[in-house]
Amino acid sequence: MKIAVVGLGYVGLPFACAIAKKNKYQLLAFDINIEKLNQIKEKDCPIDDLQCQKDLDQIDLALTSDISDLAGSDMFFVCVPTPIHSDHSPDLSYIEKAVISVCKVVSKDAIIVIESTINPGVCDEIIIPLIAENTDFVVGEDIHIAHCPERINPGDKKWNVYNIPRNIGATDAESCKKVADFYRDVLDAEINEMEDIKTCEATKIIENTFRDINIAYVNELAKSFDVMGIDLSKVIKGASNKPFAFMPHFPSCGVGGHCIPVDPYYLIDRAKKSGFNHSFLKLARKSCINNQ
């Protein structure tokens, strides 16, 4: 089976290494950044990930910056950034460009798997129409789309690409199972097949929005309890012995990383287009920014 990983950042590179370590797939890892490819060739991991560096030391990744080299791949894994614009609206330009590039070389019966974090509806409303515009294939018949939202936590010594449970949704049940079985073979984690793509898209968004809201809440509590002369850390320790309905969060410098400060805006934007105003999420985002 020929596998293509598109994008070798903090998501794509660890996953490509995991595939390569199985030593049973014809893998080609693609990125447009020549400097990054040269760094990887030198076994110098370009991301802050100890597990990824260990993997690079053990394998030789087949690398390319030429999209035509990916022709004939059975599965394409798209792992590119999905940031936001200055006005906080989703910036899907990277994933759109990646999908259009894949369309140049995709073959009948191939499966395109989106690992990038996207809001609910992106596969149906943006990616599938892009494929229709740039190929003669019918999605769901000639080629197939799946989504497996990344959950990588760079630098985490316990949770890495191998053991973090994953969710998968696809255009059809057969493709979902094929992709799920591939992940099960490559990783050691629980792989959950979901009912459809849109439901799967929503999982990552609510995971990170949940985190953002709780960080905003506990950081505001820290300010409140400070003026009352109460040690919040002791309060949280006491509340944590409740065996249900409470999950401890602790005050911090605020929200950081690639995902947590970004993903709530994806949900806010998508809900707005559907006619719903996420006033609470907006408030949490504002609170996080103000409390940093």
N, C-alpha and C positions, 0 to 999 in steps of 0.2 A: 504494500500500500504506500502510495506517495503522499506525503504530508507537507504542507506549506504553512509556515508561521510568518505572518505579515506584521512587522513592527517588533523591534527588539529592545523595548524599554523595560520598566520594572515589572511589567506583566508578561510580555512576550518572551523575553530572554530566559527567565526561570522555567517557563513552560517548555520552550524549545530544548533546554538542557534535560528536562525530565523525559521528553520523548527520545532524545538521543541516547540517554542512558539505558533505555530498553534494548537498543541495538537490534531492532527487528523491523523498523520502518525506514523507508527512503525519505529522509527529512531534508528540507531546504529552508533555511531561515533568511528572511528578506528584510532589508532596511534601506532607506534612501541615504542614510548618513554614513558616508564612506569612512570618516574618522572613527565612528563607533565600531564599524565592522573591523577595521584594522586593530582597534583596541581589543576586541573580542578574540581576534586571531592570535594576539599576543598573550592570551589567557589573563587579561586584565579586565576584571568585571567592571563595566561602566556604571553599575548601580550599587547602592549600599545594601548588599544582601549576602551574608556570610555563606548561606547554603548554595546560592548561585555561584559564588566564587569557588567553592569546593567542587561543584559539579563541572565547572569549566576546566578545572585542573585535571579532570578525569576523562574528558571527552574531546573530540575534534568536531566542532559544528561545521556543517556545510553552509557557507554563507554566500549571499549574492545581493547585488543592488540592481540587478536586471530582472524586471518583472517577467520577461519572456521565459526565463529559466523555470518559472513555476508552472508552465503549461503541462497539462496531464495530471495534475495533482487531484487526488481523490477527495481530500479535505483541505480547506483553507481556514486557518484560524487568524482572524483579524484582531490585533491587539494594539490599537493606536489610541492616542489621547482623546478625551472628550472634555475639553475645558469650557470656560464661559467667556463671553465678551465683556467689555468694560461696563456694559449696562446690565450685566448678570443674566443675559439670555444665553441659552445653550449654543456652543460653537461646535457644530457637527461637521465642519469642513474637513477635518482629518479623516474621519470615517467615510465621508462621501468620496473623497479622493482615493482612499484605499479600496473601496468597493468598485469604483470605476476602473481602477487599475486591474483588479482581479477579474473584472468582466472581460478584459482583453485576452485572457488566457484560460478562462474557465471552460471546462468540457461538460458534456452531457453526463448526468447522474452524479456530478460532484456535489458536495455539501459545503456551504460557506457558513462557518461558525463565527459569530460575533462575540468576542470576549470583552470588548470595551463596554464601560458602563454607559447605558443609554436610558432614556425615559420611556415609559410605557407608550407603545405605538410607533416607535421609530422603525422597527423592522417592517411593519405593515405599511406605514405611511411614507417612508423615505427610502429604505434599502430595497425593498421589493420593486417599487417603481423605478429606481435607478437601474436595477438589473434588467427590467423590461425595456428601458430606453437604450441600454448599451449592449444588449445581446438579443438573440432570436429565441431565447429559451423562456419557457413558462415555469415560473417558480411553483413548486409543488408537484410538477409533472416531470419536467426535463432536468431541473436542478432543484436543490433544496436549501433552506435556510434554517439555522439553529442559533440559539443564544445560550451562552453559558457565562453569566456575569462573573468577572474576576473578583477574587476576594483576597488577593495577595496583601500581606502586611510586611513591607520591607523592613528587614532588620530584626524581626521577631524570631527569637531563638527557639520558641516552642512551635509556633504555627507557621508553616511554609507551604509552598505550592503542592507538596506531596500529601499533606494530611488535613488541609482545610476542606470541609464538605462543600459540594458544589450542586447547583441546580441547573437543569437543562430543559429548555422548551424548543419546539421545532414546528415546521410547517405541517408535519405529519408524524404519526406515531412511529412509523418504521425508521425515519431519519433520526428521530429523537433517541430511539434505542441504539442505533448504530453509533451515534455520537457518544451516548452514555457508556456504551461498552468500550469505546476507545479510551475514554477518561478512566474507566475502571481498570483498564489494562495498564495505563501509564502511571496513574496515581494510586495512593493507598487510602484515599478518602472515601467517605460515603457519597454516592452520586445519586441524586434524586431527579427522576423524570417527572416533569410538570405537565399540566394539562395543555398549555399553549404558550406561545412566545410572549404575548403581552403580560400574562401573569408572571412569567419568569423575569421579564424586564423590570417589573414593579418590585421584585424582592430586594434587589440591590439598593434601589432608591429608598425604600423604607428602612432598610438596615442603617444606612448612613444618616438619614434624616432623624431617626430615633437617637442616634449618637449625638448629633448636633443639638437636638432639643435638650437632652439631658445635661450636656456640657453647659449650655446656656443657663439652665435651671440651677445647677449646683454652683456655678460661678457667681450667680446673683445671690444665692443663699450665703455664700462666703462673705459678701459685702454686708448683707443684712445682719448676719449673726455676729460679724465683727463689731458693728456699732452697738449691738446688744451685749457684748462681752461674753459671747458663747463660743466655745471651741467646736467648730463644725465637724472636725475629724472625729471627735468623741461622739458627737450626735450620730454621725453616719455609722460608726462602729456599733453603737447601741441599736440603731434601727436595723442593722444587718442581721441580727439574730432572728428576725422574723422569717420563717421558712417559706413564705409565699408573698407575692405581690410587691416585693421591694428588691430593686437591683442597685447596689451601691455604686455611686459615681463620686469622684473626688475633685476638689477644685484644682485648676491647672492654669497654665499660661494661656489657654484658649484652644481654639480649633486650628489644626494645621494639616499638612499633607496634601496629596493630590485629589482626594475624594470628598472628605467631610465638608469642607467649606464650599464645595461646588455642587454636589448632588442635590441638596435641597432646592436649589434654583431650577434644576431640571424638572422637579415635580411641580414647583410653583408655576413654571411656565406652561407645562403641559396641561395642568388643571385649569389654568386661565383660559387656554384655547378651547377647553371643553365647557367653559362657563362657570367654573368654580373658583372662588378666591380663597387661597390658603393664608388667611390673615394670621393664624397662629404660627405657621412656619416662618412667615416674614418677620414676626416679632422675635422669634428665637434667633433668626439670622442677625437681626439688628442687635439683639442682646449680646450675642457672641462677639460681634465686631466691637461693640462698645466696651465690653469687659476684658478685652485683650490688653 
